[in-house]
Amino acid sequence: MATVKVTRLAKIPDLVRINRYSRAPELGPRLLFFSGGSALTGVCQVLKQYTHNSTHLVTPFDSGGSSATLRKAFDMPSIGDLRSRLIALADDSVTGNPEVYSLFAHRFAKEAKNRDLLRQLDNMILGRDRMVEPISNPMRRLIRHQLGYFREAMPKRFDLRGASIGNLILAGGYLNNHQHLDPIIFLFSKLVEVRGMVRAVVNDHLHLGAKLEDGSQVIGQHRLTGKEVTPLASPIKKLFLSSRLDRAVLAEAILRKKNRKLIQRSELICYPPGSFYTSLLANLLPRGVGRAIVETDCPKVYIPNLGQDPEQIGMTSDRMVQALLAQLRADVPDASDDNRLLNYVLMDGRKGAYPSSLSNGLMKELGVQVVQTPLVSKRSAPYYDAELLVAALLSMT
């Protein structure tokens, strides 16, 4: 058997390639994204039209929003971003399961009384709720069972106001499967016909911590993003994982074998836009992630944030690339070639609002090619256009 490495010149956008993928998305390319949060929701809704084979490794370390209530009640990983990504990739057309999709995307009213929401939850478990009744068996029975497991374990004072039904189903399945996420994510994916694969990068119940440039420490993802609390006054120097939210207790997470294989079978690895530290770099913290990336022979692409990310205080575009590579190198200090970690930076220098331009000299030194291509349209400005972004990535596979 002979092994050869084949390279090609990529045209962006490659309309012939994109059109071919749209005709048979079930045969589409294996793009892998390291991300969490909602920044990729629009991209995923476009992406599933071209490929059903994308993989999304999502951080389970979030400590804010409705996920925080579940984490506190059950000592579990965060599932909000997992649910959000599953819904974004679900088949929401009439050929899918629209009734299941609507239920999973539904939230209890924030202004309702908790006792009324508890009654509604009990009716869902009994199959008598208006959102559950239209769902046919065996799907309805499976959903009722997961909600039943959640209800049985739910603390007496648990606040259901604003709770996502999808999150409650995931939590019930997690509790029913010996505190393991993969089985319920698999079931969830089948029920809403997810056009891709979503996995937590690790299953561990851990929290994000950060050492700041001023010497202080902050524990908790929600305290780093600048969304639920006052933005940080000092730049982040280094991320770490903690087993406690109330104080720093250093912990280590290890990439599972099945997720390593998902990385190694990728045809393109994307470091996408989103919260730079708590979404992107957080996914690269587990031991083994950088090693798996080095061992994967495919294009590795970084797409910088547009505008101001509260987590990137005072960072230039050069510093963003350097911070990304530093986090990757931390797992593979013996890697002699940055080209195994990052190949391309995709930017729209004409319409995109970046902190600064990238230094050609530094990028050449790092072996990184800057690709300038239209990514922001008139309708999407000042944000990325999901259609243009997906087209660029597909063209590079």
HELIX and SHEET records of a PDB file:
HELIX    1   1 LEU A   15  ARG A   23  1                                   9    
HELIX    2   2 PRO A   25  LEU A   27  5                                   3    
HELIX    3   3 THR A   41  LEU A   47  1                                   7    
HELIX    4   4 GLY A   65  PHE A   74  1                                  10    
HELIX    5   5 GLY A   80  LEU A   89  1                                  10    
HELIX    6   6 PRO A   98  ALA A  105  1                                   8    
HELIX    7   7 ASN A  114  LEU A  126  1                                  13    
HELIX    8   8 MET A  139  ALA A  153  1                                  15    
HELIX    9   9 ILE A  165  ASN A  176  1                                  12    
HELIX   10  10 ASP A  182  LEU A  191  1                                  10    
HELIX   11  11 GLN A  221  ARG A  223  5                                   3    
HELIX   12  12 LYS A  257  GLN A  264  1                                   8    
HELIX   13  13 PHE A  276  LEU A  281  3                                   6    
HELIX   14  14 ALA A  282  ASN A  283  1                                   2    
HELIX   15  15 VAL A  289  VAL A  294  1                                   6    
HELIX   16  16 SER A  317  ARG A  329  1                                  13    
HELIX   17  17 ASP A  338  ARG A  340  5                                   3    
HELIX   18  18 ASN A  360  LEU A  366  1                                   7    
HELIX   19  19 ALA A  386  SER A  395  1                                  10    
SHEET    1   A 7 MET A 197  ALA A 200  0                                        
SHEET    2   A 7 THR A  55  VAL A  58  1                                        
SHEET    3   A 7 LEU A  31  PHE A  34  1                                        
SHEET    4   A 7 LEU A 268  TYR A 271  1                                        
SHEET    5   A 7 LYS A 300  TYR A 302  1                                        
SHEET    6   A 7 TYR A 344  MET A 347  1                                        
SHEET    7   A 7 GLN A 369  GLN A 372  1                                        
SHEET    1   B 4 GLN A 217  ILE A 219  0                                        
SHEET    2   B 4 HIS A 207  LEU A 212 -1                                        
SHEET    3   B 4 ILE A 236  SER A 242 -1                                        
SHEET    4   B 4 LEU A 250  ALA A 251 -1                                        
END                                                                             
